Amino acid sequence: MALCEFRNVSGRMVILRCVGPEAFFQEKVIFPFEAWQWFCPPESRVDIWSHSLTGADLIESFPAEDVAISRDPDAMPCSREAELAGLISTGEPLYPLEAKPVLAA
């Protein structure tokens, strides 16, 4: 998987679609000046869409490798859900990081 980053430098909201092999698909609305990072297969294609008076317009299309910031074939995307599942399975209490109690020595 490759870690990719796209920054919307336009003044308009755009839709990023990442399509890859084996039915890989991600879609994300990106607001003006927002950046988004995601994992995808390096062979994926990225399409940037916007809206106009005539409907959706394809602004640009490029290989995901053009916006890849890291290429690690063994990297797997991690998610907050997976992290929480690990904490739940260990029985450890779930506290936000900033609210975790500190034990006195």
Contacts in CASP RR format, 6 or more apart in sequence:
PFRMAT RR
TARGET T0000
AUTHOR 0000-0000-0000
METHOD contacts of the structure
MODEL  1
MALCEFRNVSGRMVILRCVGPEAFFQEKVIFPFEAWQWFCPPESRVDIWS
HSLTGADLIESFPAEDVAISRDPDAMPCSREAELAGLISTGEPLYPLEAK
PVLAA
1 39 0 8 1.000
1 40 0 8 1.000
1 41 0 8 1.000
1 42 0 8 1.000
1 72 0 8 1.000
1 73 0 8 1.000
1 75 0 8 1.000
1 76 0 8 1.000
1 77 0 8 1.000
2 39 0 8 1.000
2 40 0 8 1.000
2 41 0 8 1.000
2 42 0 8 1.000
2 44 0 8 1.000
2 64 0 8 1.000
2 65 0 8 1.000
2 68 0 8 1.000
2 70 0 8 1.000
2 71 0 8 1.000
2 72 0 8 1.000
2 75 0 8 1.000
3 37 0 8 1.000
3 38 0 8 1.000
3 39 0 8 1.000
3 68 0 8 1.000
3 69 0 8 1.000
3 70 0 8 1.000
3 71 0 8 1.000
3 72 0 8 1.000
3 75 0 8 1.000
4 18 0 8 1.000
4 37 0 8 1.000
4 38 0 8 1.000
4 39 0 8 1.000
4 40 0 8 1.000
4 46 0 8 1.000
4 64 0 8 1.000
4 67 0 8 1.000
4 68 0 8 1.000
4 69 0 8 1.000
5 35 0 8 1.000
5 36 0 8 1.000
5 37 0 8 1.000
5 67 0 8 1.000
5 69 0 8 1.000
6 16 0 8 1.000
6 30 0 8 1.000
6 35 0 8 1.000
6 36 0 8 1.000
6 46 0 8 1.000
6 48 0 8 1.000
6 67 0 8 1.000
7 33 0 8 1.000
7 34 0 8 1.000
7 35 0 8 1.000
7 36 0 8 1.000
8 14 0 8 1.000
8 30 0 8 1.000
8 31 0 8 1.000
8 32 0 8 1.000
8 33 0 8 1.000
8 34 0 8 1.000
8 35 0 8 1.000
9 33 0 8 1.000
10 32 0 8 1.000
10 50 0 8 1.000
11 32 0 8 1.000
11 33 0 8 1.000
12 32 0 8 1.000
12 50 0 8 1.000
13 29 0 8 1.000
13 30 0 8 1.000
13 31 0 8 1.000
13 32 0 8 1.000
13 50 0 8 1.000
13 51 0 8 1.000
14 29 0 8 1.000
14 30 0 8 1.000
14 48 0 8 1.000
14 49 0 8 1.000
14 50 0 8 1.000
14 59 0 8 1.000
15 27 0 8 1.000
15 28 0 8 1.000
15 29 0 8 1.000
15 30 0 8 1.000
15 48 0 8 1.000
15 49 0 8 1.000
15 50 0 8 1.000
15 56 0 8 1.000
16 26 0 8 1.000
16 27 0 8 1.000
16 28 0 8 1.000
16 30 0 8 1.000
16 36 0 8 1.000
16 46 0 8 1.000
16 47 0 8 1.000
16 48 0 8 1.000
16 49 0 8 1.000
17 25 0 8 1.000
17 26 0 8 1.000
17 27 0 8 1.000
17 46 0 8 1.000
17 47 0 8 1.000
17 49 0 8 1.000
18 24 0 8 1.000
18 25 0 8 1.000
18 26 0 8 1.000
18 27 0 8 1.000
18 38 0 8 1.000
18 40 0 8 1.000
18 44 0 8 1.000
18 45 0 8 1.000
18 46 0 8 1.000
18 47 0 8 1.000
18 64 0 8 1.000
19 25 0 8 1.000
19 44 0 8 1.000
19 45 0 8 1.000
19 47 0 8 1.000
20 40 0 8 1.000
20 41 0 8 1.000
20 43 0 8 1.000
20 44 0 8 1.000
20 45 0 8 1.000
20 64 0 8 1.000
21 41 0 8 1.000
21 43 0 8 1.000
21 44 0 8 1.000
22 41 0 8 1.000
24 40 0 8 1.000
24 41 0 8 1.000
24 44 0 8 1.000
26 38 0 8 1.000
26 40 0 8 1.000
28 36 0 8 1.000
28 38 0 8 1.000
30 36 0 8 1.000
37 69 0 8 1.000
38 77 0 8 1.000
39 75 0 8 1.000
39 76 0 8 1.000
39 77 0 8 1.000
40 64 0 8 1.000
41 64 0 8 1.000
42 64 0 8 1.000
42 65 0 8 1.000
42 68 0 8 1.000
42 71 0 8 1.000
43 63 0 8 1.000
43 64 0 8 1.000
44 63 0 8 1.000
44 64 0 8 1.000
45 61 0 8 1.000
45 62 0 8 1.000
45 63 0 8 1.000
45 64 0 8 1.000
46 61 0 8 1.000
46 62 0 8 1.000
46 63 0 8 1.000
46 64 0 8 1.000
46 66 0 8 1.000
46 67 0 8 1.000
47 58 0 8 1.000
47 60 0 8 1.000
47 61 0 8 1.000
48 58 0 8 1.000
48 59 0 8 1.000
48 60 0 8 1.000
48 61 0 8 1.000
49 56 0 8 1.000
49 57 0 8 1.000
49 58 0 8 1.000
49 59 0 8 1.000
50 56 0 8 1.000
50 57 0 8 1.000
50 59 0 8 1.000
51 57 0 8 1.000
65 71 0 8 1.000
84 94 0 8 1.000
87 94 0 8 1.000
88 94 0 8 1.000
95 101 0 8 1.000
END
